[in-house]
Amino acid sequence: MTYEDESDFPLSRTTVEATPSPATTAGAREWVGLALLALPTILLGLDLTLLHLALPALATDLQPTSMQALWIMDAYGFMIAGFLITMGTLGDRIGRRKLLMMGAAAFAVASALAAFSTSAAMLIAARALLGIAGATLMPSTLALITNMFADPRQRALGFGIWATMFALGMALGPVVGGVLLEHFWWGAAFLIAVPVVGLLLLLAPVLLPEYRAPHAGKLDLASVGLSLAAILPVVYGIKQIAKDGFGLHPVGAIALGLLFAALFVRRQQRLADPLLDISLFANRAFSVALIVLLLGLVAVGGTMLLVTQYLQLVAGFSPLAAGLWMGPPALAMVAAGVAAPLIARRVRPGFVVAGALGLSVMGYLLLAQLDNGTSGVVVVVAGFSLAYLGLGTIAALGTNLVVGSAPADKAGSASAMSETVQDLGVSLGIAVLGSLATAIYRRTMLDRIPESLSREAHEAVGDSLWAASSVAAELPPGLMEEAQAAFAAGFSSAAMASAVSVSLLAVLSAVSLRHIGVIDGGKPLQ
């Protein structure tokens, strides 16, 4: 699908003819191809959460230092965030299916290296390679959906299924990891990628189309370097703030990243064939959808961290049981991701997003009642399920607006932007909402810790509920309950902040996206 005049691209890919011709309607091959694309998508979701359960076992085996343990967890996310834009554009130029297959093969090799790592340093290097390979899979799968589904209704549903498969992978991570660790060693959590990649490499040439942008120039290596110099320090600074609070070092890293980001944007504006086409941001649908994805993921990312801590540290569930309790929210996201594109065939997408975010606000308000005597696992899971309804909707329709607003030869780059802002949103949410909840916990516990405690126990209880749990045997009766109540107070404040921000996001969606017509054709309203 090509464009004679790119000035017409902003909404043409989401609002075309009401009744597509048989030639443009996807058939059985395309839907089977979408099922194949779901495999690496689920795999990426699994890989994000599998390691949380495997960390204690691999720590016993490899004995990493505390700093190495952090890098084992973070190297994967850093590399994905840093290379998404580069890989999205590279796929547009060398071929999206080709990049998907190359990246999948590299992912399998890196997974095997991680599984059989003999040292912490080797595992960190393998995780970094996994992140680089993973950065090829995300934009490739999304961009290929645009090639496979010319009908905007089918394409929107394809994006919804893609989003739900990623969520399903994240939800299954703790469950699959728990089952594997009960029967095998920690490396088995990585080897699950090998058969999945084998099936993908076997069937991709048959089921998936190839696409490369016509007349694409060479990859600008200076832009690649600037993008890495912009994104990596920002993500690093955000993650450090989430772990240790605000300080000169993480704030300086973020400032350095923003400086390189300005240099990156300036270079893109001067290039005839940029790594990232800055003109895409002139499209209101593209820009607003990115804002919705970014801020929506801020609320969900921070709340997800607090919910998992609540289930383990307050409710007392094992990691496996906590993972099972996260099943209902995952199912809510799956339902929203599939239903939202169908509803958007009759109701304008901006209003569908606003309505779903309104339900999310109700969920956050429910979570905000934790310190008012209504705490309980059912309430927490119900509230988070409503929050995930909004996530499923913005993941499906937001992605459709971002990728569908771009011309065909920029779909990979647009897909990468969608994934990058979501990754940054989760990191920001953990940093901002996690820091807010921790600050309230520490202020609440400041005058409640008895002086009779040892110095180590005193510092642990004053730091966080997680640290307090590690010295629970040394604490006097009732103090652990007070620490749990302080955590609930912090959780409540973070949830209320999310409710306010998501309310504003719902208004933004209803107002700024109201001009976009339903996903069944017709000229877009301007």
VENCORLIN-V958576 format. One record per backbone hydrogen bond with DSSP energy under -1.0 kcal/mol. NH is the residue of the N-H (numbers start at 1). CO is the residue of the C=O. Records with the same first field share a line. If there is no record, write none. Layout:
# VENCORLIN-V958576
NH = CO  CO
This chain:
# VENCORLIN-V958576
8 = 5
9 = 6
14 = 11
15 = 11
24 = 21
31 = 27
32 = 28
33 = 29
34 = 30
35 = 31
36 = 32
37 = 33
38 = 34
39 = 36
41 = 37
42 = 38
43 = 39
44 = 40
45 = 41
46 = 42
47 = 43
50 = 46
54 = 50
55 = 51
58 = 54
59 = 55
60 = 56
61 = 57
62 = 58
63 = 59
69 = 65
70 = 66
71 = 67
72 = 68
73 = 69
74 = 70
75 = 71
78 = 74
79 = 75
80 = 76
81 = 77
82 = 78
83 = 79
84 = 80
87 = 83
88 = 84
89 = 85
90 = 86
91 = 87
92 = 88
93 = 89
94 = 90
95 = 91
96 = 211
99 = 95
100 = 96
101 = 97
102 = 98
103 = 99
104 = 100
105 = 101
106 = 102
107 = 103
108 = 104
109 = 105
110 = 106
111 = 107
112 = 108
113 = 109
114 = 110
115 = 111
116 = 112
117 = 114
123 = 119
124 = 120
125 = 121
126 = 122
127 = 123
128 = 124
129 = 125
130 = 126
131 = 127
132 = 128
133 = 129
134 = 130
135 = 131
136 = 133
138 = 134
141 = 137
142 = 138
143 = 139
144 = 140
145 = 141
146 = 142
147 = 143
148 = 144
149 = 145
155 = 151
156 = 152
157 = 153
158 = 154
159 = 155
160 = 156
161 = 157
162 = 158
163 = 159
164 = 160
165 = 161
166 = 162
167 = 163
168 = 164
169 = 165
170 = 166
171 = 167
172 = 168
173 = 169
176 = 172
177 = 173
178 = 174
179 = 175
180 = 176
181 = 177
182 = 178
184 = 180
188 = 185
189 = 186
190 = 187
191 = 187
193 = 190
194 = 191
197 = 193
198 = 194
199 = 195
200 = 196
201 = 197
202 = 198
203 = 199
204 = 200
206 = 203
207 = 203
208 = 204
213 = 92
216 = 213
224 = 220
225 = 221
226 = 222
227 = 223
228 = 224
229 = 225
230 = 226
231 = 227
232 = 228
235 = 231
236 = 232
237 = 233
238 = 234
239 = 235
240 = 236
241 = 237
242 = 238
243 = 239
244 = 240
245 = 241
251 = 247
252 = 248
253 = 249
254 = 250
255 = 251
256 = 252
257 = 253
258 = 254
259 = 255
260 = 256
261 = 257
262 = 258
263 = 259
264 = 260
265 = 261
266 = 262
267 = 263
268 = 264
269 = 265
271 = 267
280 = 277
281 = 278
282 = 279
283 = 280
287 = 283
288 = 284
289 = 285
290 = 286
291 = 287
292 = 288
293 = 289
294 = 290
295 = 291
296 = 292
297 = 293
298 = 294
299 = 295
300 = 296
301 = 297
302 = 298
303 = 299
304 = 300
305 = 301
306 = 302
307 = 303
308 = 304
309 = 305
310 = 306
311 = 307
312 = 308
313 = 309
314 = 310
315 = 310
317 = 311
322 = 318
323 = 319
324 = 320
325 = 321
326 = 322
327 = 324
330 = 326
331 = 327
332 = 328
333 = 329
334 = 330
335 = 331
336 = 332
337 = 333
338 = 334
339 = 335
340 = 336
343 = 339
344 = 340
345 = 342
346 = 343
347 = 343
352 = 348
353 = 349
354 = 350
355 = 351
356 = 352
357 = 353
358 = 354
359 = 355
360 = 356
361 = 357
362 = 358
363 = 359
364 = 360
365 = 361
366 = 362
367 = 363
368 = 364
369 = 366
370 = 367
372 = 369
374 = 369
380 = 376
381 = 377
382 = 378
383 = 379
384 = 380
385 = 381
386 = 382
387 = 383
388 = 384
389 = 385
390 = 386
391 = 387
392 = 388
393 = 389
394 = 390
395 = 391
396 = 392
397 = 393
398 = 394
400 = 396
401 = 397
402 = 398
403 = 399
404 = 400
405 = 401
406 = 403
410 = 407
411 = 408
414 = 410
415 = 411
416 = 412
417 = 413
418 = 414
419 = 415
420 = 416
421 = 417
422 = 418
423 = 419
424 = 420
425 = 421
426 = 422
427 = 423
428 = 424
429 = 425
430 = 426
431 = 427
432 = 428
433 = 429
435 = 431
436 = 432
437 = 433
438 = 434
439 = 435
440 = 436
441 = 437
442 = 438
443 = 439
444 = 440
445 = 441
448 = 445
453 = 450
458 = 454
459 = 455
460 = 456
461 = 457
462 = 458
464 = 460
468 = 464
469 = 465
471 = 468
472 = 469
474 = 471
475 = 472
479 = 476
482 = 478
483 = 479
484 = 480
485 = 481
486 = 482
487 = 483
488 = 484
489 = 485
490 = 486
491 = 487
492 = 488
493 = 489
494 = 490
495 = 491
496 = 492
497 = 493
498 = 494
499 = 495
500 = 496
501 = 497
502 = 498
503 = 499
504 = 500
505 = 501
506 = 502
507 = 503
508 = 504
509 = 505
510 = 506
511 = 507
512 = 508
513 = 509
516 = 513
519 = 344
520 = 518
522 = 16
525 = 515
